[in-house]
């Protein structure tokens, strides 16, 4: 079982990030948390625009901002918090 070193994920649900990829990332992250037994241990929520649309899609993990996140990157980013 992975340690829940991911405490909180906040994904930007602003229209720019949503259309640039966060719509897909939402599902990918939910699936990842479920398949790793982290769904109940991690606070996962959406937020309004972070004011960084030009660098979207944007999300925050444990207060760290990640920009230009793609479906190809997100798993590596999540895993980097579990190592
Ligand atoms: S819509 Fe995500 S930073 Fe603005």
Backbone and ligand atoms as CSV (ligand in chain L), in Angstrom:
chain,resi,resn,atom,element,x,y,z
A,1,UNK,N,N,0.841,-1.195,0.000
A,1,UNK,CA,C,0.000,0.000,0.000
A,1,UNK,C,C,0.879,1.249,0.000
A,2,UNK,N,N,0.566,2.157,-0.867
A,2,UNK,CA,C,1.316,3.402,-0.923
A,2,UNK,C,C,0.991,4.292,0.268
A,3,UNK,N,N,2.014,4.982,0.749
A,3,UNK,CA,C,1.767,5.988,1.756
A,3,UNK,C,C,1.019,7.141,1.094
A,4,UNK,N,N,0.125,7.723,1.838
A,4,UNK,CA,C,-0.633,8.848,1.290
A,4,UNK,C,C,0.177,10.125,1.427
A,5,UNK,N,N,1.257,10.183,0.682
A,5,UNK,CA,C,2.071,11.400,0.725
A,5,UNK,C,C,1.457,12.504,-0.097
A,6,UNK,N,N,0.471,12.138,-0.874
A,6,UNK,CA,C,-0.335,13.169,-1.515
A,6,UNK,C,C,-1.467,13.472,-0.547
A,7,UNK,N,N,-1.463,14.670,-0.013
A,7,UNK,CA,C,-2.511,15.047,0.942
A,7,UNK,C,C,-3.686,15.710,0.237
A,8,UNK,N,N,-3.343,16.561,-0.730
A,8,UNK,CA,C,-4.405,17.324,-1.381
A,8,UNK,C,C,-4.054,17.598,-2.837
A,9,UNK,N,N,-5.028,17.407,-3.692
A,9,UNK,CA,C,-4.900,17.775,-5.103
A,9,UNK,C,C,-6.017,18.763,-5.411
A,10,UNK,N,N,-5.627,19.904,-5.938
A,10,UNK,CA,C,-6.611,20.906,-6.346
A,10,UNK,C,C,-6.440,21.117,-7.847
A,11,UNK,N,N,-7.462,20.820,-8.590
A,11,UNK,CA,C,-7.385,20.925,-10.040
A,11,UNK,C,C,-8.188,22.142,-10.496
A,12,UNK,N,N,-7.588,22.914,-11.379
A,12,UNK,CA,C,-8.260,24.118,-11.871
A,12,UNK,C,C,-9.420,23.725,-12.776
A,13,UNK,N,N,-10.584,24.219,-12.428
A,13,UNK,CA,C,-11.772,23.941,-13.218
A,13,UNK,C,C,-12.209,25.167,-13.999
A,14,UNK,N,N,-11.300,26.139,-14.111
A,14,UNK,CA,C,-11.586,27.291,-14.957
A,14,UNK,C,C,-11.758,26.841,-16.393
A,15,UNK,N,N,-12.455,27.637,-17.187
A,15,UNK,CA,C,-12.805,27.201,-18.544
A,15,UNK,C,C,-11.576,26.958,-19.418
A,16,UNK,N,N,-10.523,27.765,-19.237
A,16,UNK,CA,C,-9.331,27.578,-20.067
A,16,UNK,C,C,-8.668,26.244,-19.756
A,17,UNK,N,N,-8.378,25.998,-18.496
A,17,UNK,CA,C,-7.735,24.728,-18.117
A,17,UNK,C,C,-8.635,23.534,-18.424
A,18,UNK,N,N,-9.922,23.723,-18.210
A,18,UNK,CA,C,-10.846,22.608,-18.434
A,18,UNK,C,C,-10.802,22.183,-19.897
A,19,UNK,N,N,-10.819,23.167,-20.796
A,19,UNK,CA,C,-10.809,22.825,-22.219
A,19,UNK,C,C,-9.425,22.406,-22.706
A,20,UNK,N,N,-8.387,22.810,-21.994
A,20,UNK,CA,C,-7.025,22.455,-22.422
A,20,UNK,C,C,-6.551,21.120,-21.873
A,21,UNK,N,N,-7.356,20.479,-21.060
A,21,UNK,CA,C,-6.943,19.143,-20.642
A,21,UNK,C,C,-7.382,18.704,-19.265
A,22,UNK,N,N,-7.787,19.637,-18.416
A,22,UNK,CA,C,-8.152,19.208,-17.067
A,22,UNK,C,C,-9.421,18.369,-17.038
A,23,UNK,N,N,-10.234,18.486,-18.083
A,23,UNK,CA,C,-11.411,17.617,-18.175
A,23,UNK,C,C,-10.961,16.154,-18.194
A,24,UNK,N,N,-9.925,15.859,-18.980
A,24,UNK,CA,C,-9.415,14.491,-19.054
A,24,UNK,C,C,-8.622,14.136,-17.797
A,25,UNK,N,N,-7.833,15.102,-17.298
A,25,UNK,CA,C,-7.004,14.824,-16.120
A,25,UNK,C,C,-7.851,14.480,-14.914
A,26,UNK,N,N,-9.003,15.083,-14.805
A,26,UNK,CA,C,-9.910,14.796,-13.699
A,26,UNK,C,C,-10.173,13.295,-13.597
A,27,UNK,N,N,-10.532,12.691,-14.708
A,27,UNK,CA,C,-10.813,11.265,-14.722
A,27,UNK,C,C,-9.569,10.424,-14.484
A,28,UNK,N,N,-8.453,10.842,-15.055
A,28,UNK,CA,C,-7.207,10.087,-14.887
A,28,UNK,C,C,-6.790,10.083,-13.417
A,29,UNK,N,N,-6.884,11.232,-12.771
A,29,UNK,CA,C,-6.482,11.330,-11.359
A,29,UNK,C,C,-7.429,10.519,-10.476
A,30,UNK,N,N,-8.713,10.624,-10.726
A,30,UNK,CA,C,-9.676,9.846,-9.932
A,30,UNK,C,C,-9.372,8.357,-10.053
A,31,UNK,N,N,-9.113,7.910,-11.264
A,31,UNK,CA,C,-8.827,6.501,-11.483
A,31,UNK,C,C,-7.535,6.090,-10.783
A,32,UNK,N,N,-6.528,6.948,-10.855
A,32,UNK,CA,C,-5.243,6.661,-10.211
A,32,UNK,C,C,-5.425,6.523,-8.696
A,33,UNK,N,N,-6.147,7.467,-8.106
A,33,UNK,CA,C,-6.347,7.429,-6.650
A,33,UNK,C,C,-7.099,6.164,-6.243
A,34,UNK,N,N,-8.101,5.808,-7.012
A,34,UNK,CA,C,-8.869,4.595,-6.694
A,34,UNK,C,C,-8.005,3.351,-6.819
A,35,UNK,N,N,-7.262,3.262,-7.897
A,35,UNK,CA,C,-6.490,2.043,-8.144
A,35,UNK,C,C,-5.300,1.909,-7.188
A,36,UNK,N,N,-4.895,3.001,-6.540
A,36,UNK,CA,C,-3.792,2.953,-5.590
A,36,UNK,C,C,-4.269,3.032,-4.142
A,37,UNK,N,N,-5.559,2.879,-3.939
A,37,UNK,CA,C,-6.096,2.871,-2.578
A,37,UNK,C,C,-5.957,4.200,-1.860
A,38,UNK,N,N,-5.912,5.276,-2.631
A,38,UNK,CA,C,-5.686,6.603,-2.043
A,38,UNK,C,C,-6.929,7.479,-2.062
A,39,UNK,N,N,-7.990,6.973,-2.610
A,39,UNK,CA,C,-9.145,7.835,-2.867
A,39,UNK,C,C,-9.695,8.456,-1.589
A,40,UNK,N,N,-9.723,7.689,-0.511
A,40,UNK,CA,C,-10.274,8.216,0.750
A,40,UNK,C,C,-9.250,9.006,1.546
A,41,UNK,N,N,-7.975,8.848,1.227
A,41,UNK,CA,C,-6.923,9.501,2.011
A,41,UNK,C,C,-6.537,10.873,1.456
A,42,UNK,N,N,-6.894,11.125,0.214
A,42,UNK,CA,C,-6.464,12.355,-0.448
A,42,UNK,C,C,-7.669,13.267,-0.665
A,43,UNK,N,N,-7.506,14.526,-0.319
A,43,UNK,CA,C,-8.529,15.520,-0.636
A,43,UNK,C,C,-8.350,15.924,-2.096
A,44,UNK,N,N,-9.342,15.685,-2.889
A,44,UNK,CA,C,-9.279,15.995,-4.312
A,44,UNK,C,C,-10.453,16.897,-4.641
A,45,UNK,N,N,-10.129,18.126,-5.045
A,45,UNK,CA,C,-11.210,19.070,-5.295
A,45,UNK,C,C,-10.868,19.990,-6.454
A,46,UNK,N,N,-11.897,20.591,-6.978
A,46,UNK,CA,C,-11.724,21.551,-8.046
A,46,UNK,C,C,-11.671,22.955,-7.486
A,47,UNK,N,N,-11.178,23.863,-8.310
A,47,UNK,CA,C,-11.087,25.252,-7.899
A,47,UNK,C,C,-11.395,26.148,-9.086
A,48,UNK,N,N,-11.700,27.396,-8.780
A,48,UNK,CA,C,-11.858,28.385,-9.845
A,48,UNK,C,C,-10.491,28.686,-10.445
A,49,UNK,N,N,-10.494,29.500,-11.471
A,49,UNK,CA,C,-9.264,29.872,-12.188
A,49,UNK,C,C,-8.156,30.300,-11.227
A,50,UNK,N,N,-6.955,29.761,-11.444
A,50,UNK,CA,C,-5.791,30.085,-10.610
A,50,UNK,C,C,-5.103,31.371,-11.067
A,51,UNK,N,N,-5.565,31.952,-12.155
A,51,UNK,CA,C,-4.941,33.165,-12.682
A,51,UNK,C,C,-3.665,32.879,-13.450
A,52,UNK,N,N,-3.516,31.666,-13.944
A,52,UNK,CA,C,-2.313,31.292,-14.698
A,52,UNK,C,C,-2.723,30.550,-15.968
A,53,UNK,N,N,-3.771,31.040,-16.599
A,53,UNK,CA,C,-4.360,30.323,-17.744
A,53,UNK,C,C,-3.345,30.042,-18.847
A,54,UNK,N,N,-2.429,30.977,-19.078
A,54,UNK,CA,C,-1.471,30.795,-20.169
A,54,UNK,C,C,-0.546,29.611,-19.921
A,55,UNK,N,N,-0.482,29.143,-18.686
A,55,UNK,CA,C,0.363,27.994,-18.355
A,55,UNK,C,C,-0.445,26.723,-18.090
A,56,UNK,N,N,-1.701,26.759,-18.479
A,56,UNK,CA,C,-2.564,25.627,-18.210
A,56,UNK,C,C,-2.307,24.444,-19.115
A,57,UNK,N,N,-2.842,23.323,-18.745
A,57,UNK,CA,C,-3.668,23.067,-17.577
A,57,UNK,C,C,-2.848,23.135,-16.278
A,58,UNK,N,N,-3.474,23.661,-15.234
A,58,UNK,CA,C,-2.810,23.868,-13.966
A,58,UNK,C,C,-3.493,23.033,-12.886
A,59,UNK,N,N,-2.652,22.486,-11.997
A,59,UNK,CA,C,-3.199,21.851,-10.795
A,59,UNK,C,C,-2.175,22.000,-9.678
A,60,UNK,N,N,-2.630,21.797,-8.467
A,60,UNK,CA,C,-1.747,21.881,-7.302
A,60,UNK,C,C,-1.785,20.574,-6.542
A,61,UNK,N,N,-0.608,20.125,-6.109
A,61,UNK,CA,C,-0.513,18.939,-5.266
A,61,UNK,C,C,0.244,19.340,-4.018
A,62,UNK,N,N,-0.370,19.157,-2.877
A,62,UNK,CA,C,0.226,19.552,-1.588
A,62,UNK,C,C,0.712,21.000,-1.603
A,63,UNK,N,N,0.005,21.841,-2.315
A,63,UNK,CA,C,0.361,23.256,-2.372
A,63,UNK,C,C,1.383,23.603,-3.439
A,64,UNK,N,N,1.919,22.607,-4.145
A,64,UNK,CA,C,2.880,22.852,-5.225
A,64,UNK,C,C,2.126,22.979,-6.547
A,65,UNK,N,N,2.412,24.032,-7.271
A,65,UNK,CA,C,1.731,24.272,-8.538
A,65,UNK,C,C,2.424,23.523,-9.671
A,66,UNK,N,N,1.648,22.828,-10.461
A,66,UNK,CA,C,2.149,22.142,-11.658
A,66,UNK,C,C,1.441,22.751,-12.864
A,67,UNK,N,N,2.233,23.142,-13.861
A,67,UNK,CA,C,1.666,23.802,-15.033
A,67,UNK,C,C,1.866,22.947,-16.280
A,68,UNK,N,N,1.075,23.259,-17.283
A,68,UNK,CA,C,1.123,22.557,-18.573
A,68,UNK,C,C,1.121,21.032,-18.380
A,69,UNK,N,N,0.261,20.591,-17.516
A,69,UNK,CA,C,0.190,19.165,-17.198
A,69,UNK,C,C,-0.606,18.447,-18.283
A,70,UNK,N,N,-0.044,17.379,-18.780
A,70,UNK,CA,C,-0.745,16.598,-19.805
A,70,UNK,C,C,-1.101,15.221,-19.244
A,71,UNK,N,N,-1.935,14.531,-19.983
A,71,UNK,CA,C,-2.298,13.163,-19.580
A,71,UNK,C,C,-1.065,12.276,-19.539
A,72,UNK,N,N,-0.073,12.595,-20.365
A,72,UNK,CA,C,1.159,11.804,-20.392
A,72,UNK,C,C,2.030,12.067,-19.165
A,73,UNK,N,N,1.924,13.278,-18.599
A,73,UNK,CA,C,2.775,13.664,-17.462
A,73,UNK,C,C,2.194,13.281,-16.102
A,74,UNK,N,N,0.889,13.260,-16.030
A,74,UNK,CA,C,0.261,13.281,-14.707
A,74,UNK,C,C,0.625,12.071,-13.845
A,75,UNK,N,N,0.754,10.908,-14.453
A,75,UNK,CA,C,1.074,9.734,-13.649
A,75,UNK,C,C,2.467,9.875,-13.034
A,76,UNK,N,N,3.434,10.342,-13.829
A,76,UNK,CA,C,4.788,10.545,-13.297
A,76,UNK,C,C,4.785,11.583,-12.172
A,77,UNK,N,N,4.006,12.622,-12.336
A,77,UNK,CA,C,3.920,13.652,-11.296
A,77,UNK,C,C,3.346,13.052,-10.010
A,78,UNK,N,N,2.258,12.317,-10.138
A,78,UNK,CA,C,1.652,11.698,-8.948
A,78,UNK,C,C,2.626,10.723,-8.294
A,79,UNK,N,N,3.299,9.926,-9.110
A,79,UNK,CA,C,4.232,8.945,-8.550
A,79,UNK,C,C,5.388,9.608,-7.844
A,80,UNK,N,N,5.779,10.792,-8.301
A,80,UNK,CA,C,6.920,11.476,-7.670
A,80,UNK,C,C,6.612,11.829,-6.224
A,81,UNK,N,N,5.346,11.899,-5.872
A,81,UNK,CA,C,4.964,12.193,-4.485
A,81,UNK,C,C,4.902,10.936,-3.625
A,82,UNK,N,N,4.963,9.786,-4.268
A,82,UNK,CA,C,4.805,8.528,-3.523
A,82,UNK,C,C,6.105,7.795,-3.300
A,83,UNK,N,N,7.156,8.277,-3.946
A,83,UNK,CA,C,8.451,7.579,-3.852
A,83,UNK,C,C,9.048,7.788,-2.473
L,1,LIG,S1,S,-8.488,28.531,-16.117
L,1,LIG,FE1,FE,-6.931,27.494,-15.025
L,1,LIG,S2,S,-5.536,29.017,-14.469
L,1,LIG,FE2,FE,-7.145,30.089,-15.449
